[in-house]
Amino acid sequence: MELHLAKLAKGVNVFLNKSEALQETRVSMEPMDIVGRTKEDASLPKATMTKIIKEMLPPDVRVARDTQDLLIDCCVEFINLISSESNEVCNREERRTIAPEHVLKALEVLGFGEYIEEVYAAYEQHRLETVDTVRAGKCSNVAEMTEEEALAEQQRMFAEARARMNGGVTVPSKQPDSEVDQNLNN
């Protein structure tokens, strides 16, 4: 238990030291400048963060609320730091949109190189899942029904629903207007 707390404290200290050193070299930014919101608005969901903190520690370790708040503040600061550096990398490349490559470069520049491999793996997984979702959406659009097929399917489903409502007894339904018109014309 003491080992986990010592590792946690060491990690927070390393992060705070890196953050302070980097902030000294930059122009001072107000919280409003960072993400276009006030500091209170730029936060992470406490319930989710508390759950993550608890999952990272052994079950017999409890974390004080002040410590949880400090960790959440550190996470927000880390995100702001990476976002700012990613934006600077993007601007240096004369781009308008921050790409995943800019985030990876920002991690390297800021001295968080040990995270690059894991972040890249998460990015690749996300990209593959997104491609699969887009492909599935395109495939389903190919097999679209014509209006007549959709109407027939709808009528079939209505008939099944009526049968279930009437205890399995099939009750004749009204014909759609187009069928009535066709029968009148014949």
Contacts in CASP RR format, 6 or more apart in sequence:
PFRMAT RR
TARGET T0000
AUTHOR 0000-0000-0000
METHOD contacts of the structure
MODEL  1
MELHLAKLAKGVNVFLNKSEALQETRVSMEPMDIVGRTKEDASLPKATMT
KIIKEMLPPDVRVARDTQDLLIDCCVEFINLISSESNEVCNREERRTIAP
EHVLKALEVLGFGEYIEEVYAAYEQHRLETVDTVRAGKCSNVAEMTEEEA
LAEQQRMFAEARARMNGGVTVPSKQPDSEVDQNLNN
1 58 0 8 1.000
1 60 0 8 1.000
1 61 0 8 1.000
4 57 0 8 1.000
4 58 0 8 1.000
4 61 0 8 1.000
5 61 0 8 1.000
8 57 0 8 1.000
12 70 0 8 1.000
12 71 0 8 1.000
12 74 0 8 1.000
15 74 0 8 1.000
15 77 0 8 1.000
15 78 0 8 1.000
16 74 0 8 1.000
18 110 0 8 1.000
18 111 0 8 1.000
18 112 0 8 1.000
19 77 0 8 1.000
19 78 0 8 1.000
19 81 0 8 1.000
22 81 0 8 1.000
22 110 0 8 1.000
26 84 0 8 1.000
29 84 0 8 1.000
31 37 0 8 1.000
31 38 0 8 1.000
31 39 0 8 1.000
31 42 0 8 1.000
32 38 0 8 1.000
34 42 0 8 1.000
34 80 0 8 1.000
34 83 0 8 1.000
34 84 0 8 1.000
35 41 0 8 1.000
35 42 0 8 1.000
35 80 0 8 1.000
35 83 0 8 1.000
36 42 0 8 1.000
42 76 0 8 1.000
42 80 0 8 1.000
43 72 0 8 1.000
43 76 0 8 1.000
44 72 0 8 1.000
44 75 0 8 1.000
44 76 0 8 1.000
44 79 0 8 1.000
46 68 0 8 1.000
46 72 0 8 1.000
49 68 0 8 1.000
49 71 0 8 1.000
49 72 0 8 1.000
49 75 0 8 1.000
50 68 0 8 1.000
53 63 0 8 1.000
53 68 0 8 1.000
53 71 0 8 1.000
54 63 0 8 1.000
57 63 0 8 1.000
63 71 0 8 1.000
81 110 0 8 1.000
82 103 0 8 1.000
82 106 0 8 1.000
82 107 0 8 1.000
82 110 0 8 1.000
82 112 0 8 1.000
83 98 0 8 1.000
85 106 0 8 1.000
85 109 0 8 1.000
85 110 0 8 1.000
86 98 0 8 1.000
86 102 0 8 1.000
86 103 0 8 1.000
86 105 0 8 1.000
86 106 0 8 1.000
87 98 0 8 1.000
87 102 0 8 1.000
88 106 0 8 1.000
89 102 0 8 1.000
89 105 0 8 1.000
89 106 0 8 1.000
89 109 0 8 1.000
90 96 0 8 1.000
90 97 0 8 1.000
90 98 0 8 1.000
90 99 0 8 1.000
90 102 0 8 1.000
93 102 0 8 1.000
95 102 0 8 1.000
100 123 0 8 1.000
103 119 0 8 1.000
104 116 0 8 1.000
104 119 0 8 1.000
104 120 0 8 1.000
107 113 0 8 1.000
107 115 0 8 1.000
107 116 0 8 1.000
107 119 0 8 1.000
108 116 0 8 1.000
145 153 0 8 1.000
151 176 0 8 1.000
155 173 0 8 1.000
155 176 0 8 1.000
158 173 0 8 1.000
159 170 0 8 1.000
159 173 0 8 1.000
162 170 0 8 1.000
162 171 0 8 1.000
162 173 0 8 1.000
163 169 0 8 1.000
163 170 0 8 1.000
163 171 0 8 1.000
175 183 0 8 1.000
END
